[in-house]
């Protein structure tokens, strides 16, 4: 489906997950649904994918070796509501929440999500995603900004994702949700 057709269709009504599945090519991975509107996502750059691959591999090995849960990388639909379907760059689902893993999608909030910012990310989109993660109970959210060589970690406190800190190149970041997992920012960003 061309981007123009998808945009025209998404501007006529609020789309649901069923509409989204019918509209998007099955292997594209380049769309999300934000409040019923189909959002085209530009393909990630090699640098973006390098960051995602490095962190995902380390998180996955850590979680798997300790039987803490499952780690996935995008593209993978996470259905928060019928009109809000996001594809976090990396997501972790704790063992006690594995029941949200469906045959074709994740059906509920992951415990931890990671977004790697790129030039195409707009501040409005970042705020919207944080609000969705917060509202639906994501327990920890990492926002990686390769341009600023930083990682911001948000922790859900009383239903609000609160910044626990902004970490720079030589800092070590740790996860509350993956107890014992830590990594130097420079290792994530390969700097």
N, C-alpha and C positions, 0 to 999 in steps of 0.2 A: 504494500500500500504506500502511496506517495505521502510525503509529509503534508502536502497541501490538502489532500482529501481528509486525512486524519484530523488536521486542525479545523477544517470546515465542519466536520461531523461533531467534534468536541465542543464547538462554539454554539451548537444548536440546542443542546440539552445537557443536563448533568449525567455523566456516564457512570455506570456501575462496573464492578469487576467483570460481569458477563459481557458487557459491551466492549470493555477493554480487551478481553481475550479474543473476541470476534474481530476487532479492528486491527490489532497489532500482529505483524508477522510472527509466527511461533518461535523464530530463532533470533529476533532482532535485538532484544535486550536494551533497546534505546528509548523506551518510553516509561513514564510513570503517570499515575492518575492522582492529581492534586485537587481535592474538593470537587470531584466529578469532571475536571478538565484534563484532557490528554496533553501531557507535556513531553515534547521531544527532547531527548538528552543527546548531546553531541557525543560521538565516540571518544573514549578516553585516549589520552596521549600515552606514548610508551613510558614517559617518566611517571605519570599517574599510575599506570599498571605495575610499574616496578615497585612503587611504594606499597600498593595493595598486595601484590604477590609476596613480597618480603614479610610484611606484618602478618598476613593471613597464614603463611606457612609456619611461622613461629607460634602464633596463637593456636593453630590447629594441632601442632605437635604437642604443645604444652597441655592443652585441654584433653586430648586423646590419651596421652600417657598417664594422666591422673584420673581418667574417666569422669571428667567434670561436665561434659556435654559435647555439643557439635559446633564447629565453626564453618561458615560458608562464605563464599565471595560472590559478588554480583557477576552476571545478572541472575537474580532470583527474586521473584515477587514476594513481598511481604504485605499481606492484606490487613490493614489496621481497621478499616471500615469498608463497606461496599464501594465508597467513592474515594477512598484514599489508599492507593497502592504504591509503595515506594520500593526502591531497590538499593538499600545501603551497600556501600562498597564491601564491607565486611560485617558479618553478624555472628553473634554467639548465642546459643540457646543452651541453658543449663539442663542437666540431666532430668531434674524434676519437672521441666517444661517441654520435654521432647514431644509431647502429645500435640503441640501446635504445628509440627512438621507434617504437611499434607503430601499427597502424591505429586502435585504440581506447584505448590506454593506454601509459604509459611502463613499460618492462619492465626495471627496474634502478634503481640509485641515480643521481639527478642529481648534477652536480658542485657545485651551489650550491642551497640551499633557503632560503626566507624565510618565516617565520611572523609574522603580525601578531596579537598577543594581543588578546583581547576579554574581556568579562565572563564569557562561558561557558567560557573555558579554565580548566581546573583544574590545579593544580601537578602532580598525578599524570600527567595527559595530557601536559603539557610534558616531564616527565622521560621518559615512554615514547617520545615522538616523538624526542627527542634521542638516546636509546639506539638506536632503530631507525636513525636517520641515521648515527650513529657506527658501529654494527655493520656496516652495509652499504656504508660507504666514501664517504659524502657528504663532500666536501673542505672545504666552507665552509657555515656555517649562521648566518643572521641572525635574531635574535629581536627584533622591534620591539614596544615597550611604549608605546602612545600615552598611557596614563594617567600614566606616569612620564617622558614625553618622552625616551625613551632607546632606543638600539639596542645590543644586545649581539652581538658577532661572535665566533663560535667557528670555529677552524681545526683541521682534522684533522692531528694530530701523532702519528705512530706509532700510528695506529688509534684515537686518542682525540680527541674534539672538545673542545679546550681554549679557554677564553675568552681572546681576544686583546685585549679591552677592552670597557668600557661607555662609550658615547658619548652625550653630552647635546646639548641644543638647538643650541648654536653650534658644536659639533664637526663636523669633516668625517670621514666614514667612507669607507674605501677597500676594494676587494676584491682579494684575492690571485688569485682565480680569474678575474676579469675585469680583467686588468692595465690600469691607467690609469683605471678607473672609480672616481670619487669623487663624493660628494654631501654637502651639509650636512644634518644631522639635521632642522633646521627646515624644509628644503625637502621632505623626505619626509613630515613630520608636518603640513605647512602651518600652522606656528605663527609 
